[in-house]
Amino acid sequence: MKSKLKADAPSIKDIKTDLPSRVLELVKPLLITVGTATLGYIGVLLTPARPLLTHLFYHEDARVILSSDVNRVNVGQEIHVRGYIVPSGSLPVSGGQFEISYDRNLVRLASGQPLFITPQIDAPIQVPQSDGWTFVAVNPGIAEFHGVLTNPYGTFPKSTANSSSSLLTSEVKTEILPNDADPHATRDNFSGKWKIRLGDVDGTMTLKQLGDKVWSPIPGTYELEDGSHGSVNEGYHDGHDFGGQLINGGSVTKWSLVDLPFSITDDGFIIIQGQATLLKADSSGWKKVATKPFTATIGLH
């Protein structure tokens, strides 16, 4: 009997051989718990880096397109520029900023913001929104407009050196021809260089009527002796009255001229007289601020 019990009992050798597997069975749940927690912690640590890791294998790319409504204008005329961003990479284009640059000696910005923030872009969009930018030609030359989209992840041949940001860029050019600013005009065509007076400040207004019929568009520029200057937008005459907007591109105000009557004097001048209304932009639109007398005079052909 004793010999049988002795034969059934595990030997010292068997115990030594089986010990690692027994220990592993005991600690396996602990190892699983610790491993899971560790992987979760590492995942949390890597969360901010996920975009960077993603961009190691995939890339952003985009086309930035600028377009102009005209290839050639005269001094005093408007140039309308629009921008488009078209994603063309494996990922949406990350948020960043868009800036349009231009030669301020040749054109003045009449409407639109030159710099603004862009959201993430996963489909073609127009910038800024649907209106684009309006410029007024002020001197002869070749006006170049450059659009630049900057974000941290984009890839493009024109990346700046030693920078993590990429530049996706486009440009458009418009030729500006001299405006033969005749000091004379006709009853039907108001093109020419006018002498103006706004309140008690003298100045000049150069108009370029696009056509010889009433209601033809009349863009232009103005400059006052107090340093104020800008564009004449939405200019018109109907055979009896003149109107338009005197807009300073760097201001939130504009002078509105609405249906100011004009007359022809016996000594051969066209005179526009009336009230200019100062409007200021606010959240609800344009708000009336003040009025001042306005006079414009030019010789008659």
C-alpha positions in Angstrom: 0.0 0.0 0.0 2.7 2.4 0.9 4.5 1.6 -2.3 1.4 2.4 -4.4 0.9 5.9 -2.7 4.5 6.6 -3.3 4.1 5.7 -7.0 1.1 8.0 -7.4 2.7 11.1 -5.8 4.4 13.6 -8.2 8.1 13.5 -8.1 10.3 16.6 -7.4 11.2 16.5 -11.1 7.6 16.7 -12.2 6.9 19.6 -9.9 9.9 21.6 -11.3 8.8 20.9 -14.8 5.2 22.0 -14.3 5.9 25.1 -12.2 6.2 27.6 -15.0 2.9 26.7 -16.5 1.2 26.8 -13.2 2.6 30.3 -12.5 1.6 31.5 -16.0 -2.0 30.3 -15.4 -2.0 32.3 -12.1 -0.6 35.6 -13.6 -2.3 35.4 -17.0 -5.4 37.5 -15.9 -3.1 40.1 -14.4 -1.0 40.3 -17.5 -4.1 40.8 -19.7 -5.4 43.5 -17.4 -2.1 45.4 -17.3 -1.6 45.0 -21.1 -5.0 46.3 -21.9 -4.6 49.3 -19.6 -1.2 50.0 -21.1 -2.5 49.9 -24.7 -5.4 52.2 -23.7 -3.0 54.7 -22.1 -0.7 54.6 -25.2 -3.8 55.2 -27.4 -4.7 58.3 -25.3 -1.2 59.6 -25.6 -1.2 59.1 -29.4 -4.6 60.7 -30.0 -3.2 64.2 -30.6 -0.6 62.7 -33.0 -3.1 60.9 -35.1 -3.4 63.6 -37.7 0.4 63.6 -38.0 0.5 59.8 -38.3 -2.3 59.9 -40.9 -0.3 62.5 -43.0 2.7 60.2 -43.0 0.8 57.8 -45.3 -1.7 60.2 -47.0 -1.4 63.8 -48.1 -3.5 66.9 -48.8 -3.4 68.7 -52.0 -5.4 71.4 -53.6 -5.7 73.7 -56.6 -6.1 77.4 -55.8 -7.7 79.2 -58.8 -8.1 82.9 -59.3 -10.2 84.3 -62.1 -10.9 87.9 -63.3 -13.9 89.1 -65.3 -11.7 91.2 -67.6 -8.2 91.0 -69.1 -7.9 94.7 -69.9 -9.4 97.8 -68.3 -8.9 101.5 -68.2 -7.9 103.5 -65.1 -11.1 104.1 -63.1 -12.7 100.8 -64.1 -13.5 97.9 -61.8 -11.8 94.5 -61.8 -13.8 91.6 -60.2 -11.7 88.7 -59.0 -12.9 85.4 -57.6 -11.1 82.6 -55.9 -11.7 78.8 -55.8 -10.2 76.0 -53.7 -10.4 72.6 -55.2 -9.2 69.6 -53.0 -7.3 67.1 -55.1 -5.5 64.9 -52.5 -6.3 61.8 -50.5 -7.5 63.9 -47.5 -9.7 67.0 -47.0 -7.8 70.2 -47.0 -7.3 71.3 -43.4 -8.4 74.6 -42.1 -6.0 77.5 -42.6 -6.0 81.0 -44.0 -6.3 82.5 -47.4 -4.8 85.8 -48.5 -4.9 87.7 -51.8 -2.1 90.1 -52.5 -1.9 92.8 -55.1 0.0 95.9 -56.1 -1.5 98.8 -54.2 0.1 101.3 -56.6 -2.0 99.9 -59.5 -5.3 98.9 -57.9 -7.3 99.6 -54.7 -9.5 97.1 -52.9 -13.1 98.3 -53.0 -14.9 95.3 -51.4 -13.9 92.0 -49.9 -11.4 91.0 -47.2 -7.8 90.4 -48.3 -7.1 87.9 -45.5 -9.6 85.4 -43.9 -9.7 82.0 -42.1 -10.7 78.9 -44.1 -12.5 75.9 -42.7 -11.7 72.3 -43.5 -12.5 71.8 -47.2 -13.6 68.4 -48.6 -15.3 69.8 -51.8 -14.6 72.7 -54.2 -15.6 76.0 -52.7 -15.6 79.7 -53.8 -13.7 82.2 -51.7 -14.5 84.6 -50.2 -18.0 83.1 -50.4 -19.8 84.1 -53.6 -18.9 87.8 -54.0 -15.1 87.6 -54.5 -13.2 90.9 -54.5 -13.7 94.1 -56.3 -10.7 96.3 -57.2 -10.6 99.7 -58.9 -7.7 100.4 -61.4 -5.9 103.6 -60.3 -2.7 103.6 -62.4 -1.6 102.0 -65.7 0.4 98.8 -65.6 0.0 95.0 -65.3 -2.0 94.2 -62.1 -1.1 90.8 -60.7 -3.3 89.2 -58.1 -1.9 86.3 -56.1 -4.0 83.9 -54.0 -2.3 81.9 -51.3 -3.8 79.2 -49.1 -1.7 78.3 -46.0 -2.3 75.3 -43.8 -0.1 72.9 -41.7 -0.4 69.8 -43.9 -0.8 70.7 -47.5 1.8 69.5 -50.1 2.5 71.5 -53.2 5.6 72.4 -55.3 5.7 76.0 -53.9 6.2 75.0 -50.3 8.3 77.5 -48.4 11.7 76.4 -47.3 12.3 75.4 -43.7 8.6 75.5 -43.0 6.1 72.9 -42.0 3.4 74.8 -43.9 2.8 74.4 -47.6 1.7 77.2 -49.9 -0.9 76.4 -52.6 -0.9 79.4 -54.9 -2.4 80.9 -58.0 -2.3 84.2 -59.8 -4.2 86.2 -62.4 -3.2 89.3 -64.3 -5.1 92.3 -65.7 -3.7 95.0 -68.0 -4.6 98.5 -66.9 -4.6 101.1 -69.7 -4.4 104.9 -69.2 -7.7 106.7 -68.9 -7.9 109.6 -71.3 -9.4 111.7 -68.6 -10.9 114.4 -70.8 -11.8 117.6 -68.8 -15.0 117.6 -70.9 -18.0 115.3 -71.1 -21.2 115.1 -73.1 -24.8 115.0 -72.0 -24.9 111.3 -72.8 -21.4 110.3 -71.8 -20.1 111.4 -68.4 -16.5 110.1 -69.0 -13.9 112.6 -67.9 -12.3 114.3 -65.0 -14.8 116.2 -62.8 -14.1 118.8 -60.1 -16.1 117.9 -57.0 -16.8 119.4 -53.6 -18.1 117.2 -50.7 -19.1 119.4 -47.8 -16.3 122.0 -47.7 -13.6 119.7 -49.2 -12.6 120.0 -52.8 -11.4 117.1 -55.0 -11.6 115.3 -58.3 -13.7 112.4 -59.7 -12.6 110.5 -62.8 -15.3 108.6 -64.6 -15.2 106.1 -67.4 -18.7 105.5 -68.8 -19.1 102.0 -70.4 -21.3 103.0 -73.3 -23.0 106.1 -74.7 -26.6 105.3 -73.6 -28.4 106.3 -70.4 -28.1 103.8 -67.6 -24.7 102.6 -68.9 -22.4 101.7 -66.0 -20.1 104.5 -64.9 -17.2 103.2 -62.7 -14.4 105.6 -61.6 -12.3 106.9 -58.8 -12.4 109.9 -56.6 -9.8 111.8 -54.5 -10.4 114.6 -51.9 -7.9 117.1 -50.7 -8.2 115.8 -47.1 -6.6 112.6 -48.3 -9.8 110.5 -48.7 -9.9 108.5 -51.9 -11.5 105.4 -53.3 -13.7 104.1 -56.1 -17.0 105.2 -57.6 -19.2 102.1 -57.7 -22.6 101.6 -59.2 -22.4 104.9 -61.1 -25.2 105.8 -63.5 -27.2 108.6 -65.1 -30.6 108.4 -66.6 -30.5 111.6 -68.7 -31.7 113.7 -65.8 -30.1 112.5 -62.6 -26.7 111.0 -61.6 -26.0 108.5 -58.8 -23.3 106.2 -57.4 -21.4 105.2 -54.3 -18.1 106.8 -53.2 -16.3 103.9 -51.5 -13.1 104.0 -49.5 -11.8 100.4 -49.6 -10.2 100.7 -46.1 -13.3 102.1 -44.4 -16.6 100.8 -43.1 -18.4 103.9 -44.5 -19.4 105.1 -47.9 -21.0 108.2 -49.4 -24.2 107.5 -51.3 -25.3 109.7 -54.2 -28.9 108.9 -55.2 -30.7 110.6 -58.1 -28.7 113.9 -57.9 -30.1 116.2 -60.7 -27.6 117.6 -63.2 -28.0 120.6 -65.5 -26.1 122.3 -68.3 -25.2 125.9 -67.9 -25.2 128.6 -70.5 -21.5 128.8 -70.4 -21.0 125.2 -71.3 -20.6 123.1 -68.1 -22.4 120.1 -66.7 -23.2 120.6 -63.0 -24.4 117.8 -60.6 -25.8 119.1 -57.3 -27.5 117.5 -54.3 -26.9 115.8 -51.0 -24.4 113.0 -50.3 -25.5 110.6 -47.5 -22.8 109.1 -45.3 -23.6 105.4 -44.6 -21.9 103.2 -42.0 -21.9 99.4 -42.1 -23.2 97.6 -39.0 -24.8 94.2 -38.2 -28.2 95.2 -39.6 -26.8 96.7 -42.9 -26.0 100.3 -43.9 -27.0 103.0 -41.3 -27.4 106.7 -42.2 -24.9 108.8 -40.3 -24.9 112.3 -41.9 -25.5 114.2 -45.1 -23.3 116.8 -46.8 -23.8 119.0 -49.9 -22.2 117.5 -53.1 -21.3 119.3 -56.3 -19.5 118.0 -59.4 -18.6 120.1 -62.4 -17.1 119.4 -65.9 -16.8 121.2 -69.2 -19.3 120.3 -71.9 -18.1 119.1 -75.3 
